[in-house]
């Protein structure tokens, strides 16, 4: 099963670029075009996305508001969220990371292929954590 990426972005050109890059890399991609649509889709999506790529400056609800909602929802809070934005300010990055984003990327600093690579790195880290075999050690009672 391929990973499902949920892209929340209001710029049609960006959506097409990222959709193509992720599909070429074998990912399933679902999209929302504003914050309200993102929350509505997340609540009903089955299976839930493996990772959310979230724009910050969007109509209706900002990415910050969507991120807050995701991290406050017990069913969604474990999904890693990457903020992908044009906001290059340190305060915005700190705010997004403080709200629970695992990474803050400025769109102009990466091409879509590099974004796909970053997502692969994050997902590899998450699956490694979940698939660590449990080691059971038998102990003998010492008298």
N, C-alpha and C positions, 0 to 999 in steps of 0.2 A: 504494500500500500504506500503510495507516495504521500509526502507531507502536503497538508492543505494550508496555503497562505491566504490570509484575509487582508486585502489591500484596501485601505480607507484613504481615498484621495479625490479631490474635487477637480483636478486638472485632467481633461480628457487625453491630452498628449502624453502626460506622465503615465496615466493608466495604461495606454497602449504600449508604451515602451517597457514598463515593468511586467505587464501581462505576457508580452512576447518573451522577455528574458527568462521569466520563471517557467513558462510552458516549455521552452527549449531545453531547460535544465531538468525537466521531468516532474515539475511541481503542478499540483492542482491549484487553481487560483479562483478566489471568490472576491467580489468587489462591492464596495459601497461608496457613494459619491458625496456624502455629508455625514456629520456626526450622529444625527437622529437615525438615519438609515442604518448606520453601523451598529448602533445599540439594538435596534429592532432585529436586524439579521443575526447578530450574535446570540440573542435570546432564543432564536428558533433553529439555528444551524445545527444539523446533525449529520455527520459527526462535527464536533467543534473544530475550529481551525487549530493547526499545530503551532502557528505563530501569527501575530497581527503586525502588519506594517502600517503605521498610523501617521498621517499628515497632521500637523498641528493647526495651521490656519485654514479653517474650513467654514462653510456656511452652517447655520442652525446651531451646531454645537462645536466648540473647538476640540482639537485633539486632546487638550488637557482635561476637558470635561469627560470625554469618552474614556480616557485612561483612568480617571477617578472612578467612573462607573464600573469598568472592567475589574479593577482591583478591589472594589467593595462587594462584588458579586461572588458568592462562594463557588458558583459553578464555572466562573470565568477567570478567577484571579490567578490560577496556575498557568494560564496561557502566557508565554513570553510576548512582550510588546516591544517593538522597535519603533522609536519616533523617527520619522523620515520627513524632513522639513526644510524650508528655506530660511528659517530663523537661525542665524549663526551666533546669537548672543549666548554668553556663558550663563546668564541667569535663566534663560529658557531651557538650556541643557540641564542645569541643576534642578529646575522645577520638574521636568519630565522624569529624570532619574529618581528624584525624590518621591514622585507619585508612583513609581514602580516600573518604569521602562527599563529594559535590560541594556539598551544601547540607544544613543542619540546620534543620528547621522544627518549631515547637511547635504541636501540633494546635489548642490553644485560641486561638491568635493568628490563625488563618486559617480561612475557610470552605472547603468542597470546591471551589467555583468558583475561589477564589484559588489553591488548590493546583494545579488544572489549569493556570491561567495561569503559575505558576512552572515547571511541567513544560514547557510550551510554550516558555518563554524558554530553558530549559536545552537542550532538543532543537534549537532554532533555532541556538544557539551551536555545538552539536556538528556539525550538518549543514553549517553554513557552513565550519567548519574542514576538513571532508572534501571539499567541493566547490570549493575554491579552484582556479581553472584554473592550470595550470602555464604559465609564460611562458618561451618559448625564444627566446633572442636569438642571431642569427647574428653571428659576429665574423669579421672579415677578418684574415688574418695580416699583421702589420706587419713589414716588412723593415727 
